[in-house]
Amino acid sequence: GAGVSQSPSNKVTEKGKDVELRCDPISGHTALYWYRQSLGQGLEFLIYFQGNSAPDKSGLPSDRFSAERTGGSVSTLTIQRTQQEDSAVYLCASSLVEVAEAFFGQGTRLTVV
Amino acid sequence: GENVEQHPSTLSVQEGDSAVIKCTYSDSASNYFPWYKQELGKGPQLIIDIRSNVGEKKDQRIAVTLNKTAKHFSLHITETQPEDSAVYFCAASIKGGGADGLTFGKGTHLIIQP
C-alpha cells in the first residue's frame, strides 16, 4: 500500500484479555516506531525497530507490553492482561532509514472495558 | 530525557489571519524538529520539519523557525483557511529522524473561524 496500515482500526476488549495490534509499514522502510496517544494528550514513544531489532525496550509502559517485527516488515504490539489505563490510540510510524521523516498510520483505538 | 513544551493549547483565529504555535525543548543535543497535523480520527501527518543546521524553512503558507540558543522553535501559518483546523504537534529528536523516538509536545488545537 501507499501508506502505513494498522489493524484493527478499533478494538474493544474486556479487562484481563490479551490484545494484538498490527502494523504494516511503507514498503522498503527499515525503521518502525510505536507510539501511544491518550485522550487529549500528546504522543508517547513506546519502541523503535531497525529491521527486526529493537535496541531499547525501556519505553514500553510495563512488562505486559511486548512488540516484535518479522521479516523487516510487519510489526505486532501485544498487550497482555489489559487494564483500563491501557485504553488509548496506538499509532505506528515508519521511515526509510532511521534519520528520515516518519510517516504515521491511522492508529488503533483500544478501549478496555 | 528530552522535554518539549507547546503553547498555546488552543488557538482560535479568523480565516485569513496568521497563526503562530511555539515550542521549547530542553536537550541542546536535539537536532531535528518536525511538525505534525492531526485531523479527527486520523494519524498525524508530517507538514514541515527543520534540522538544527538551518534557522528557517518555508513551504507555501507554512514556515518554521528555530532558535538553537534559546531552544525554541515555532510554526507559522499565514492566510489561514478552514481546512487548517486541526491539532498540531511539535516534536524534537536527537538522532535526527526519530531513531530514538520523537518527543512530542501536547498539541495545539487550531480553530479557524469563518
Interface residues (C-beta under 8 A of the other chain):
Chain A: V4 Q6 A31 Y33 Y35 Q41 G42 L43 E44 F45 Y48 Q50 D56 G59 L91 A93 S95 V97 E98 V99 A100 E101 A102 F103 F104 G105 Q106 G107
Chain B: Q6 Y32 P34 Y36 G41 K42 G43 P44 Q45 L46 D49 F89 A91 K95 G96 G97 G98 A99 D100 G101 L102 T103 F104 G105 K106 G107
